[in-house]
Amino acid sequence: MSAAPVSDSLALIDLAGAEFRLVDPRAPHLRVDDLAPHRGDGIFETVLVTRLAGADHLHARELHFSRFRASAAMLDLPAPDPTLWHAALDAVIADHRERRGDDEAFTVRYSMSRGLAEASGWVLSIPLDAKYPGQRAHGIDVITLDKGFPAYVGQSAPWMLIGAKTLSYATNQAAARWAASQGVDDVIFLSHDGRVLEGPTANVVIRRGGELLTPDPKAGLLHGTTQQTIFAHAAEAGLLCSYTDLTVDDLTAADGVWLTSSARISVPLNTLDGEELRRDPELSEQMLAWVLGG
Ligand code: PLP
């Protein structure tokens, strides 16, 4: 697997003082006994930044921030102050652009940790993975993996933090390595009782005739901002958009299957568990235009 990309810009957030400061991302800032590196006890968002009409645009800003606020509430972390966090995001975006001096798209990741005595936060710019443009153009091969719990597990086990975007991503990372070891590009998790859930870092969207479908977040997955943006535009364009239970058979019978996320936007699947899938290049293009348009 490729090494983690190097960050250009970092803001540390002083939650108690309601202020932030830009610091050198290559210098050490986090104690090893902070509960983020120690336990993955925290939350984060990854957002896409592109040049739009000559200015930097942070895509789906409000959708991301409201999910961040919901994640904080689920983990009993302090409610994030929008003025403070948005100011830190804008400062990191401006600093990254100044350092890079180019027009390339990139991502910004913002996180809150339970910290030590009190919660802490930071905002970090991260270059985009170079493999995504090729995947968008040519599609990917994916296998399914059993996530090991039944669909809608959150109803009987609310402590599992279903729907929160937490920093506990070790199993998501392991699934990506598993995909590489099997010679494929990514995985789709299934519930133990056979419902389609999501990828390790992406949602699943399918087209069936004039409908776009995606699994219900309550089945045990993250409610994606990219999927929501695509659904909003698709509904305006006359497609019927619904959250529903899906099986592998629904995916193999679909007129198109995509993985969607802020960083990759939307990537069409070529095969699932070795079976050829139908492709819809026109809708793939349309999805990119919807997301990149604002
Ligand atoms: N599901 C998981 C587990 C994710 O980590 C992500 C994004 O990282 C998504 C879905 C897609 O969410 P979004 O479109 O908001 O980036």
Boltz pocket constraint, residues with backbone or C-beta under 6 A from the ligand:
constraints:
  - pocket:
      binder: B
      contacts: [[A, 46], [A, 198], [A, 199], [A, 200], [A, 201], [A, 202], [A, 203], [A, 221], [A, 222], [A, 223], [A, 224], [A, 225], [A, 226], [A, 227], [A, 260], [A, 261], [A, 262], [A, 263]]
      max_distance: 6.0
